[in-house]
Amino acid sequence: MNNKIILSVISFFVVFSANAQLLFRISGNGLEEPSYILGTIHNLSGSLLDSIPEYLEAESQCQQMYVEQKPSATTMVLSLGEPDGKQVQQEVDYPDGKNIFDVIDEESAAILVEKYKEYMHVNLLDATWKSLWKITPAAFQYHLTSRFLKQYRNKGVMDWYLMKKVQERGWNVGQLDDERMKLNDLADSQEKLPQTIEEQADSLMAFLKDYEGRKQQMVKDFEATHNYWRTGDYEGFASYVVQKVTPYTGVYRDRNEKWLPRMIAAMREKPTMFVFGSGHLIGEHGIIQMLRSSGYEVEQVKR
């Protein structure tokens, strides 16, 4: 192999791994020690961070972690491992004693049962799994999308993988959202989101009836955001994602406004690693701009 080819290969790996995360340092405004934000792609494997020196160095400087929401036992089981019927709990009370099969049509129900067998290895019609009938339509949709993106993760959802790791170390782990926060509890969100059981059911049925098309588009979007994240290209990520999250701008804004005072209080208490979806970082109502407007210095950590 000639020297030019060798140099090209080396250069490729240096560039590719140079900024392999969306990691930001928070300092100034009276902080004695910096805190950090890791913007995540939720479905990426948390084990990716184990080989990124910048993240490991930042984590070593912190003493606690805050995530968006600490997951329920059900969510942890369905997202980090294979389901265990004994650990599955009811997530919602449907109106008038109904369940998922009462709020979706027969065609959608058949597809749901088929896809749960394929991806979750669960027969929803088996009495053993009857407790699953009470989780929300939105949860069913999330479980399926999470599973067909499973090829991109090896050890569970990034946020919860990191949370579990630091809990085993004895860290305090807090959450930024209100306890039992639901999207329809957010004030001043003007966007039309599937909030009621009926709206969620309509969304789930549309998803199931165009399953392959939705799957292909989601994989395409995920691969794009994945590549921006892996190369640490925050500007590229923000430009791409802002086109996708426009319908949810108010939701991000409302959550960020609630998070900001909690983040400030946590940072003043001790150096903190904040771990949440990268979509919360971007724009004038993003956490980065909000912190800067509050007098903090926020800079991306780059190799």
Buried (B, 14 or more C-beta within 10 A) or exposed (E): EEEEEEEEEEEEEEEEBEBBBBBBBBBEBEBEEBBBBBBBBBBBBBBBBEEBEBBEEBBEEBBBBBBBBBBEEBBBBBBBEEBEBEBBEEBBEBEEEEBBBBBBEEEBBEBBBEBBEEBBEBEBEEEEBEBBBBBBBBBBBBBBBBBBBEEBBEBBBBBBBBBBBBEEEEBBBBBBBEEEBEBEEBEEBEEEBBBEBEBBBBBBBEBBEEBEEBBEEBBEBBEBBBBBBBBBBBEBBBEBBBEEBEEBBBBBBBBBBBBBEBBBEBBEEBBBBBBBBBBBBBBEBBBBBBBBEEEBEBEBBEE
